């Protein structure tokens, strides 16, 4: 793994000092995409199935590659110093922000209470799911979504520590922002779900393509397609089951298609109706993405217990006697 890490570091430096100086953009892109693809292929070999670490490694490879393609292919004329260049790469691993740069900043007390609530709910869902047979339905999908949105308490703890140590001058990019409050699919993906990946995708895929082709719809759809391929890769290595790959990719293709339509059609509905339609669409399509996490008899959950799960000082909520 050390050799792979060094190889990525060398590739990052070569991209800045050598490849960016090549005058022909097509050649720069071919070299960068080829080197990143090769390094991603090598780095992702022999990763453990059903491991949360596998997801993080694949995701890091893709996000670094996307950043490099952007810097080498589209931001060649920007005033990019080595310090800024490296900071933008490292931001993928350490997403630190100034508190005044965030859209909404809750108080430290609120963040602390939210962490406690997420820990209790996440551990409760985890124990409940493990006591029930795995089956794909609306209730199970909702529970898995709740589990994914509450396990972010680990990032919230890091965010709280950073805010306290820096006297609330800096924070960490939050993973989600209450996705259940989304009034549209665009709001769900743009402001509330997986904000870290959204930030990278918006800066390094959406904005360059929109600037190049002058089309927000095309840029939005291509962004979803690339996201689909990334999750396709994750699902393939995580579950080693080719039968689930189409549904994983189709989930992002479908959401990209609907988001493109939504952005070009002005529907005059009340907030309550828009919220209801958005949540129904999410619940009805999310099984395309979450199905493999459920059908393998909760193997992913069993191999990846939530952080602090075995801590005796955390109270355990009573799980229901019935199954979802």
C-alpha positions in Angstrom: 0.0 0.0 0.0 2.9 2.4 0.7 4.2 1.9 -2.9 0.7 2.7 -4.2 0.5 5.9 -2.0 3.9 7.0 -3.3 2.8 6.4 -6.9 -0.2 8.6 -6.5 2.0 11.4 -4.9 4.4 11.2 -7.9 1.4 11.3 -10.3 0.0 14.4 -8.6 3.4 16.2 -8.8 4.0 15.2 -12.4 0.5 16.5 -13.3 1.4 19.9 -11.9 5.0 20.3 -13.0 5.0 18.4 -16.3 1.6 17.5 -17.8 0.1 20.9 -17.3 2.8 22.4 -19.4 1.9 20.3 -22.5 0.3 22.8 -25.0 -2.2 20.3 -26.5 -5.2 19.7 -24.2 -6.2 16.3 -25.8 -2.7 15.0 -25.1 -2.8 16.3 -21.5 -6.2 14.6 -20.9 -5.1 11.3 -22.5 -2.0 11.1 -20.3 -3.9 12.1 -17.1 -6.9 9.8 -17.6 -4.6 6.9 -18.6 -2.3 7.3 -15.5 -5.2 7.8 -13.1 -7.0 4.8 -14.5 -4.0 2.6 -14.2 -3.3 3.7 -10.6 -6.9 3.2 -9.7 -6.9 -0.3 -11.2 -3.7 -1.2 -9.3 -4.8 0.5 -6.0 -8.2 -1.3 -6.0 -6.8 -4.8 -6.6 -7.4 -7.3 -3.8 -9.6 -5.1 -1.7 -11.9 -6.9 0.8 -15.5 -7.6 -0.2 -18.2 -6.2 2.1 -15.7 -3.7 3.7 -16.4 -0.1 4.3 -12.7 0.6 3.8 -13.1 -0.6 0.2 -15.7 2.1 -0.4 -13.4 4.8 1.0 -10.3 3.7 -1.1 -12.3 3.5 -4.4 -14.0 6.8 -3.7 -10.6 8.5 -3.0 -9.1 7.2 -6.2 -12.0 8.5 -8.3 -12.2 11.9 -6.6 -8.4 12.5 -6.9 -8.6 11.4 -10.6 -11.5 13.8 -11.2 -9.6 16.7 -9.6 -6.5 16.0 -11.7 -8.4 15.8 -14.9 -10.0 19.1 -14.1 -6.7 20.8 -13.2 -4.9 19.4 -16.2 -7.6 19.7 -18.8 -9.8 22.7 -17.9 -8.1 25.0 -15.4 -4.8 25.2 -17.2 -4.9 29.0 -17.5 -5.9 29.7 -13.9 -3.4 31.0 -11.4 -2.8 27.8 -9.6 0.1 27.6 -7.2 1.5 24.4 -5.9 0.2 25.2 -2.4 -3.4 25.7 -3.7 -3.1 22.7 -6.0 -2.1 20.4 -3.1 -4.6 21.9 -0.8 -7.5 21.2 -3.2 -6.3 17.6 -3.5 -5.9 17.1 0.2 -9.3 18.6 0.8 -10.8 15.4 -0.4 -9.3 13.7 2.7 -9.4 16.7 5.1 -12.5 18.8 4.1 -11.8 21.7 6.3 -13.7 25.0 5.8 -13.9 28.3 7.5 -17.1 28.5 9.5 -18.2 31.7 7.8 -18.0 29.8 4.4 -20.7 27.3 5.3 -24.3 28.0 4.3 -25.7 27.4 7.8 -23.7 26.9 11.0 -25.5 25.4 13.9 -24.3 26.1 17.5 -21.7 23.7 19.1 -24.4 22.6 21.6 -26.8 21.7 18.8 -24.1 19.7 17.0 -23.3 17.9 20.3 -27.0 17.0 20.8 -27.3 15.9 17.2 -24.3 13.6 17.6 -25.9 11.9 20.6 -29.2 11.5 18.8 -27.4 10.0 15.7 -25.5 7.5 17.8 -28.6 6.3 19.6 -30.7 6.0 16.4 -27.9 4.4 14.3 -27.1 1.7 16.9 -30.7 1.1 17.3 -31.3 0.6 13.6 -28.2 -1.6 13.3 -29.3 -4.0 16.1 -32.9 -4.1 14.7 -31.7 -5.0 11.1 -29.4 -7.7 12.3 -32.3 -9.3 14.2 -34.5 -9.5 11.1 -34.3 -11.4 7.8 -33.0 -9.4 4.8 -35.7 -8.4 2.3 -36.1 -5.5 0.0 -39.2 -3.4 0.7 -40.0 0.2 1.4 -39.6 -0.2 5.2 -36.2 -1.8 5.0 -35.1 0.8 2.4 -36.1 3.6 4.7 -34.2 2.0 7.6 -31.0 1.6 5.5 -31.3 5.2 4.4 -31.7 6.3 8.0 -28.7 4.2 8.9 -26.6 5.8 6.2 -27.6 9.3 7.2 -27.0 8.8 11.0 -23.7 7.0 10.8 -22.3 10.4 9.8 -21.9 11.0 13.5 -18.2 10.1 13.1 -17.7 13.1 10.8 -19.8 15.2 13.1 -17.5 14.3 16.1 -14.5 15.4 14.0 -16.3 18.6 13.0 -17.1 19.3 16.7 -13.5 18.8 17.7 -12.2 21.1 15.0 -14.7 23.8 15.9 -13.7 23.6 19.6 -9.9 23.5 18.9 -10.1 26.4 16.5 -12.5 28.4 18.6 -15.2 28.0 16.0 -13.1 29.5 13.2 -12.9 26.3 11.2 -15.1 23.3 10.7 -15.4 20.2 8.5 -17.7 19.9 5.5 -20.7 18.1 6.8 -21.7 14.9 5.0 -25.4 15.5 4.9 -27.8 18.3 5.7 -31.1 16.7 6.6 -31.9 15.1 3.3 -35.4 14.3 4.5 -36.3 18.0 4.2 -35.6 18.1 0.4 -38.4 19.7 -1.6 -37.0 18.6 -4.9 -34.5 16.1 -6.4 -32.2 19.0 -7.3 -32.2 20.2 -3.7 -31.5 16.6 -2.4 -28.4 16.1 -4.6 -27.3 19.8 -4.6 -27.6 20.8 -1.0 -28.5 18.0 1.3 -27.0 14.6 0.3 -23.3 13.7 0.4 -22.1 17.2 0.3 -18.4 16.3 0.1 -18.8 14.4 -3.2 -21.2 17.1 -4.5 -18.6 19.8 -3.8 -15.9 17.9 -5.8 -18.3 17.0 -8.6 -19.7 20.5 -8.9 -16.2 22.1 -9.1 -14.4 19.6 -11.2 -17.2 18.1 -13.5 -20.3 20.2 -13.6 -18.7 23.7 -13.8 -16.0 22.8 -16.4 -18.5 21.0 -18.7 -21.0 23.8 -18.3 -18.4 26.4 -19.2 -17.1 24.3 -22.2 -20.5 23.5 -23.7 -22.7 26.3 -22.3 -25.3 23.8 -21.2 -26.3 23.3 -17.6 -28.5 20.4 -18.5 -25.7 18.5 -20.3 -23.3 19.3 -17.4 -25.8 18.0 -14.9 -26.5 14.8 -16.8 -22.8 14.0 -17.4 -22.1 14.6 -13.7 -24.7 11.9 -12.8 -23.3 9.5 -15.4 -19.8 9.8 -14.0 -21.2 9.3 -10.5 -23.0 6.2 -11.8 -19.7 4.8 -13.1 -18.0 5.4 -9.8 -20.7 3.6 -7.8 -20.7 0.9 -10.5 -17.0 0.3 -9.7 -17.7 0.4 -5.9 -20.6 -2.2 -6.2 -18.5 -4.5 -8.4 -15.6 -4.7 -6.0 -17.7 -4.6 -2.9 -20.1 -7.4 -3.8 -18.5 -9.2 -6.8 -21.9 -9.7 -8.3 -22.4 -8.6 -12.0 -26.2 -9.0 -11.7 -26.5 -5.9 -9.5 -24.3 -3.6 -11.6 -27.0 -2.4 -14.0 -29.4 -1.3 -11.3 -26.6 0.6 -9.5 -25.7 2.5 -12.7 -29.4 2.9 -13.7 -30.2 4.6 -10.4 -27.9 7.5 -11.2 -28.9 7.6 -14.9 -32.5 7.9 -13.8 -31.9 10.6 -11.2 -29.8 12.5 -13.7 -32.6 12.3 -16.3 -35.3 13.4 -13.8 -33.1 16.2 -12.4 -32.5 17.5 -15.9 -36.3 17.6 -16.6 -37.0 19.1 -13.1 -34.6 22.0 -13.7 -36.3 22.8 -17.0 -39.9 22.5 -15.9 -41.4 25.0 -13.4 -44.0 23.0 -11.5 -46.3 25.2 -9.4 -47.0 23.1 -6.4 -47.0 23.8 -2.7 -44.0 22.9 -0.5 -45.9 20.0 1.1 -46.7 18.5 -2.3 -43.2 19.0 -3.6 -41.8 17.4 -0.4 -44.2 14.4 -0.7 -43.4 13.8 -4.4 -39.6 14.1 -3.8 -39.7 11.6 -0.9 -41.9 9.1 -2.7 -39.6 9.2 -5.7 -36.5 8.7 -3.5 -38.0 5.8 -1.6 -39.3 4.1 -4.8 -35.9 4.4 -6.7 -33.4 3.9 -3.8 -33.8 0.1 -3.8 -32.0 0.2 -7.1 -28.9 1.4 -5.3 -29.4 -0.3 -1.9 -30.6 -3.7 -3.0 -27.1 -5.4 -2.8 -26.6 -4.0 0.8 -29.8 -5.8 1.8 -30.0 -9.1 -0.2 -26.7 -10.5 1.0 -28.2 -11.3 4.4 -26.9 -8.0 5.9 -23.3 -9.1 5.3 -22.2 -5.5 4.8 -23.7 -4.6 8.1 -22.2 -7.5 9.9 -18.7 -6.8 8.6 -19.0 -3.1 9.3 -20.4 -2.4 12.8 -20.9 1.3 13.5 -18.1 3.2 15.4 -18.4 3.0 19.2 -21.0 0.2 18.8 -19.5 -2.0 21.6 -19.1 0.9 24.0 -20.8 0.0 27.3 -21.4 3.7 28.2 -23.8 4.2 25.3 -27.4 3.3 26.2 -29.2 0.8 24.0 -32.7 1.6 22.9 -35.2 -1.3 22.9 -35.6 -2.8 19.4 -39.1 -3.7 18.2 -40.2 -7.3 18.3 -41.4 -7.2 14.7 -39.4 -6.9 11.5 -39.8 -4.2 8.8 
